[in-house]
Structure formats: structure tokens, C-alpha cells
Amino acid sequence: MSTPWIDRYAQRTKRMTSSTIRELLKLTAQPDIISFAGGLPAPELFPIDEIKEAAETLLEQHGQQALQYSTTEGYPPLRDMIVRHMARYGIVVTIDDVLITSGSQQALDLIGKLLINPGDRVLTENPTYLGALQAFTMYGAEYVTVPNDDEGVMVGKLDEALRAGPKFMYLLPNFQNPSGVTISADRRNEIVKLSDHYGIPIIEDDPYGQLRYEGTHIKPLVVLDAECLECQHNGKYSGNVIYLSTFSKTLAPGLRLGWVVAPKEVIQRMVQAKQGTDLNSSTFDQMLAYEVGRGGFIDRHVQHIREVYGRRRNVMLEALEQAFPDPSLGVRWTRPQGGLFLWVMLPEWMDAAELFVEAVKEKVAFVPGVSFHPGGGGHNTMRLNFSYESDEGIKEGIARLGRVVTRQIDVRRKTA
Ligand SMILES: Cc1ncc(COP(=O)(O)O)c(C=O)c1O
């Protein structure tokens, strides 16, 4: 049935595609499927009792305020709590530099709204986070990309990409979505210096920084930028890096709470942009997150999350060793030190989208890597999430996936 709307969509919708991940998730919603496809935290770890108790306290003590509109910048005690939390990681800012957003996904959209004119270039890693591409592409972004290896973005290739004049770099230094790789300390220092040299600022997206299961914490770009001697920022937040994080992976994604750190002037502009979007992020959820977190609960909870996800990562790595074809057959995977994902690279001739169809028949799902690649390529890659399924589910799912991959390789060998 035709509607009067079809030929009235704005120009910018022409490049709009629905998220492959969400489309695939629909396919994988059958109850008996083992899904490594989503980026979902483990629901059994959601602190339901603590949230229930906090909600009761909140409604009893501040019910009217919690159910009212509030300032666009966000609930000041929550912003203050975030400022204190970040200071422990060396990010020293004031609450005027912090804006609460409806998930960090909204921060990405606001960044697009504020900074991107149609045709502007954005520098990203290849692969990169699909949700950022969706947000930026809507505003007409074009991409300049730099490939990743096991130490994150290949800085040797950054120089040339920066000379293409991108408006900003969008980088995910910790346990990247989708590849799971972490940018090494040396490379981070190099990135900060190049950013200063070319005068091209950075968006640092860090939803997973707290979810480290091995190795030591590496300073975020926003801190290295402040400390950069060559850049002469005197140890202070220079505003050159806009930093994003979220409560989605440390508390619950359903609360839709994230935050942006940016210079005060940029925050003010973002506030104007956000007013047109949703006036304010849920007052209730913000006050609830503060109530849950103010006694230090989130830190203790994160400790528990780390134990569970760290174990699940190990289970997946062991299962891959056992069930997947030998690396000599061209199958490799990353060994993430944290986060939610690992990344499998299949032989060049293999198409992960075709493999996906076979995998779903075996009741196991993943995300084919191609859509994470704004610079092209990646048809033979796949993203596996290890936070959502149980240990048993991971073992069984990887065994099934291993059979599908092995079968394809065997068929190819026989026909070669
Ligand atoms: C890299 C990255 N950025 C941003 C987001 C959005 O997170 P949220 O909007 O839930 O804070 C995600 C979600 O998975 C992500 O992986």
C-alpha cells in the first residue's frame, strides 16, 4: 500500500541502512539458537535487587523530582559521581565538562549533529563500531579508514590518512567493538602527537575500559593528550579529545545512560542539540543510577562482571582451540584482554555472510564482519560475543560453528 510519505523522505535518508546486527538479531531470536551475535551483557548479572531497592528509596524520598523533567545537562549529583569516578583513571575534569546522554549512542548522534556537514570526512579504524557509522552516515559523513592489527589502529598508516583532512578521528582504544583489540600505549602516544601535529581532534569511545580481564590498564587518549609534553597541555584537560562512556556495560543498558566529556563550550552546543532530541535523559533513570552507585556499589559489581566475562572469554578461547580448524588452514582469532567480543579471520576465499546462513541452520549465530568496514573488505571475518551465553552455551555453540567452518573447508579441498 502506498503512503503519502514514501516520496517525502529527506535526502539524508538515502544512505540510511538498517543495522545488519539488528536485522540478524531478529533471525536469531528463536529460543533454541545459541547467539554470539548481539553485544548484550549477561542479563542474569543485572543487579535487580539493588535497583529495586534504590527505586523504592528514590520514589519515597524524591518521587516528584524523579518523575519530573530536568536539566538537559543531566542530574548534577550523577555528573559529580562520574567526575570522581573518572578522576581515578586520571581524567580530571569538572562537571561543566560532562553531559549525560541517553546511552553513548546518543552522544555519537549529537556529535554527528554538531560537527558533520554532508561530505565531511571522519577518520575511523577499519573495522569500527557499526553504531557510530550509522550515526555519522546520517549526517552525510564520508570515511577515511586505517586498518587495525593486534595492537589496534596501525599508526604507521595514520599520517597519510590524517593528510586527507578528516574533521576528527573516531577511535576505540579499549577492547574494540568489533575486533576486541586494544591500542598499545606506544601507539596511543603516537596518536596524540599526530593529532596535535595535524590539529585534528579525537573522539574516544570507551564503553568497555573497565572490563579488563588480564594485563594492566593503559591510559586513555584523553589522559595522554593532557600529559603530552610536545603538545604543551600542562597536564590539563585540553579539550582536544572528546571522551564517551556509558553505564550500559557496568550497570544495565536498559537505563540508557551514557556521558560525554568535552570542553564546556562544546557541552553547551551539545545541550542545544540534545534539547531538540529529547530535552533531557530520563530523570528517573539518572537519579536511580546515582542512588545505586553512590555507596560504591558499581565498583563492586564491575568486579563480579569481570570475573564472569573473563571466564567466558577463556571458555570461548579454549573452545575455539578445540573446535576450529588449525591456523595453518588460514583461520585465526584475536585474544582480547577485555570487553565483550573476539574476532575471527577466516581464509580469504570464505564469505562469512554465507557461513552465517549455514550457522543458523545449526542453531548458532554470529555477526558477519563486512558491515563493520567503512573502508571495504572484511567479507571473511566474523564477530563473536562472549558475554551473553553461559559456559555450556559457549562450548556447544563454538563446537557447532567449528563444524560449519570445517565443513566448508573440506568441501573446498575436495573440489580444488
Ligand atoms: C563502541 C560502542 N560505542 C557505543 C555503544 C552504545 O552504547 P550505549 O548507547 O548503550 O551506551 C556501544 C554499544 O554496544 C559500543 O559498543
Ligand as a Chemical Component Dictionary entry (heavy atoms), coordinates in Angstrom:
data_LIG
# 
_chem_comp.id                   LIG 
_chem_comp.type                 NON-POLYMER 
_chem_comp.pdbx_formal_charge   0 
_chem_comp.three_letter_code    LIG 
# 
loop_
_chem_comp_atom.comp_id 
_chem_comp_atom.atom_id 
_chem_comp_atom.alt_atom_id 
_chem_comp_atom.type_symbol 
_chem_comp_atom.charge 
_chem_comp_atom.model_Cartn_x 
_chem_comp_atom.model_Cartn_y 
_chem_comp_atom.model_Cartn_z 
_chem_comp_atom.pdbx_ordinal 
LIG C1 C1 C 0 31.798 1.090  20.893 1  
LIG C2 C2 C 0 30.415 1.374  21.341 2  
LIG N1 N1 N 0 30.016 2.649  21.452 3  
LIG C3 C3 C 0 28.776 2.952  21.869 4  
LIG C4 C4 C 0 27.864 1.967  22.175 5  
LIG C5 C5 C 0 26.483 2.364  22.602 6  
LIG O1 O1 O 0 26.270 2.056  23.919 7  
LIG P1 P1 P 0 25.110 2.704  24.792 8  
LIG O2 O2 O 0 24.319 3.604  23.919 9  
LIG O3 O3 O 0 24.325 1.559  25.305 10 
LIG O4 O4 O 0 25.814 3.457  25.853 11 
LIG C6 C6 C 0 28.230 0.619  22.086 12 
LIG C7 C7 C 0 27.270 -0.439 22.387 13 
LIG O5 O5 O 0 27.494 -1.606 22.285 14 
LIG C8 C8 C 0 29.558 0.319  21.650 15 
LIG O6 O6 O 0 29.976 -0.943 21.522 16 
# 
loop_
_chem_comp_bond.comp_id 
_chem_comp_bond.atom_id_1 
_chem_comp_bond.atom_id_2 
_chem_comp_bond.value_order 
_chem_comp_bond.pdbx_ordinal 
LIG C1 C2 SING 1  
LIG C2 N1 SING 2  
LIG C2 C8 DOUB 3  
LIG N1 C3 DOUB 4  
LIG C3 C4 SING 5  
LIG C4 C5 SING 6  
LIG C4 C6 DOUB 7  
LIG C5 O1 SING 8  
LIG O1 P1 SING 9  
LIG P1 O2 DOUB 10 
LIG P1 O3 SING 11 
LIG P1 O4 SING 12 
LIG C6 C7 SING 13 
LIG C6 C8 SING 14 
LIG C7 O5 DOUB 15 
LIG C8 O6 SING 16 
# 
